[in-house]
Amino acid sequence: MTDSMTDAIRDAVLSGESDPGHFAALAVPESYWGVTVHADEVDMFAGMRSDDKDPRKSLHVEEVATPEVGPGEALLAVMASSVNYNTVWSAIFEPVATFGFLRRYGRRSELARRHDLPYHVLGSDVSGVVLRVGPGVTRWRPGDRVVAHCLSVELEDPEGHDDTMLDPQQRIWGFETNFGGLAELALVKANQLMPMPAHLTWEEAACSGLVNSTAYRQLVSRNGAAMKQGDTVLIWGASGGLGSYATQYALNGGATPVCVVSSPEKAELARRAGASLIIDRSAERYSFWQDEHTPDVAEWRRFGGHIRELTGGDDPDIVFEHPGRETFGASVYVCRRGGTIVTCASTTGFMHSFDNRYLWMSLKRVVGTHFANYHEAWQANRLVAQGRVHPTLSRSYPLEQSAEAVYDVRRNIHQGKIGVLCLAPAEGLGVRDQELRERHLPAITRYRSS
């Protein structure tokens, strides 16, 4: 995957060049390589069980046309990206194929019509360098080193001006829009951009955007659980993409995390992150369903008892939910009276089942959160830049092996986050603040040494 124009862009970035004029003078290629799914293949898994759908069969790494840069937009040279569960959903066409999102967006305006294509370039994380900015962009210039959050909004409706996540035209870039980050180039709105943390490599910087911002809103923000000092926080999947950041926020914020993991290796990662209260679901053989249709209430009780043993009798003030169907009933049950179950996803299924008596009679709250607004994402990224929250990258793949990276996430055989090298020719590049990096190196590389 080489092109003379792409090589010139890569060489300019790797040289440390930052002059806006130099990057503005670089030619932008007419096409680039990206990870796609195809509209004519959305039925390829029809009739199959969800667990049998293999993203390696639907994902393509292919050459696609470079989009024009519109008003308020920026074109990025992508040095690295990462895999999120929304790419898994896109790749297995669940719960719906993403081409419906692209068609609806395309009907909105002439500018949005560019996104309605027979292929979808995926990916909702990026670290890289600005190549071009569209009319009206003044904060960012070619040559700026950036990361991007994945909230795409129009802000033409009043609902979005208190919290942009409530904008009726809110979309997740690279999932509900095209030209995502698993590629050599990416098209974003300029108000998605944030400074790249100077002490991180390209792949480390790329892995935090979506999950870190999501965990910040879900756990810390007043739009989520508004966690406070002294809270007990139950964190599902505590060594995974979302949970690894939630664990850091709980520890940083004076809360006590109770970390639920699925193997001894993941339990050890949680301990190395600073957590001491850990439940290994596999060792305890927790199963919260008797069969496909019948929740196992006795298992909820056993789980709640285990939590109380660890905490000295306390139930969780907050349950950090994202597995969904498999765990939601247990989450509602074990949450303390007056506590909060805050949910942002449903990776094990979208149709939840719980006993409502344990919700209404104990005055518990269920709060839905979805990604983060620009201010929340900026604050989350600022904490990374300050070395207070650390990336949880465990492994990186080259762009041409992105399907394998997605498969790892699909099968939950990964730790933390999986990175993808795009224009970056190798790992370990891009660091500008070596002193800050050295101070935090054990935490930055914690998941790499697992």
HELIX and SHEET records of a PDB file:
HELIX    1   1 SER A    4  LEU A   14  1                                  11    
HELIX    2   2 PRO A   20  ALA A   25  1                                   6    
HELIX    3   3 ALA A   39  GLU A   41  5                                   3    
HELIX    4   4 SER A   50  ASP A   52  5                                   3    
HELIX    5   5 PRO A   55  SER A   58  1                                   4    
HELIX    6   6 TYR A   85  ILE A   92  1                                   8    
HELIX    7   7 PHE A   99  GLY A  106  1                                   8    
HELIX    8   8 ALA A  112  HIS A  115  5                                   4    
HELIX    9   9 PRO A  158  HIS A  161  5                                   4    
HELIX   10  10 THR A  164  LEU A  166  5                                   3    
HELIX   11  11 ALA A  190  GLN A  192  5                                   3    
HELIX   12  12 TRP A  202  ALA A  206  1                                   5    
HELIX   13  13 GLY A  209  ALA A  215  1                                   7    
HELIX   14  14 TYR A  216  VAL A  220  3                                   5    
HELIX   15  15 GLY A  241  ASN A  252  1                                  12    
HELIX   16  16 PRO A  264  ARG A  272  1                                   9    
HELIX   17  17 ARG A  281  GLU A  284  1                                   4    
HELIX   18  18 VAL A  297  THR A  311  1                                  15    
HELIX   19  19 PHE A  328  VAL A  334  1                                   7    
HELIX   20  20 ARG A  357  TRP A  360  1                                   4    
HELIX   21  21 TYR A  374  ALA A  385  1                                  12    
HELIX   22  22 LEU A  399  GLN A  401  5                                   3    
HELIX   23  23 SER A  402  ARG A  410  1                                   9    
HELIX   24  24 GLN A  434  ILE A  444  1                                  11    
SHEET    1   A 3 HIS A  60  ALA A  65  0                                        
SHEET    2   A 3 SER A  31  HIS A  38 -1                                        
SHEET    3   A 3 TYR A 119  VAL A 121 -1                                        
SHEET    1   B 5 LEU A 185  LYS A 189  0                                        
SHEET    2   B 5 GLU A  73  SER A  82 -1                                        
SHEET    3   B 5 SER A 127  VAL A 133 -1                                        
SHEET    4   B 5 ARG A 145  ALA A 148 -1                                        
SHEET    5   B 5 LEU A 193  PRO A 195 -1                                        
SHEET    1   C 4 LEU A 185  LYS A 189  0                                        
SHEET    2   C 4 GLU A  73  SER A  82 -1                                        
SHEET    3   C 4 LYS A 417  LEU A 421 -1                                        
SHEET    4   C 4 LEU A 393  PRO A 398  1                                        
SHEET    1   D 2 LEU A 151  SER A 152  0                                        
SHEET    2   D 2 ARG A 171  ILE A 172 -1                                        
SHEET    1   E 6 LEU A 277  ASP A 280  0                                        
SHEET    2   E 6 THR A 256  VAL A 261  1                                        
SHEET    3   E 6 THR A 232  ILE A 235  1                                        
SHEET    4   E 6 ILE A 318  GLU A 321  1                                        
SHEET    5   E 6 THR A 340  THR A 343  1                                        
SHEET    6   E 6 ARG A 365  GLY A 368  1                                        
SHEET    1   F 2 TRP A 289  ASP A 291  0                                        
SHEET    2   F 2 THR A 294  PRO A 295 -1                                        
END                                                                             
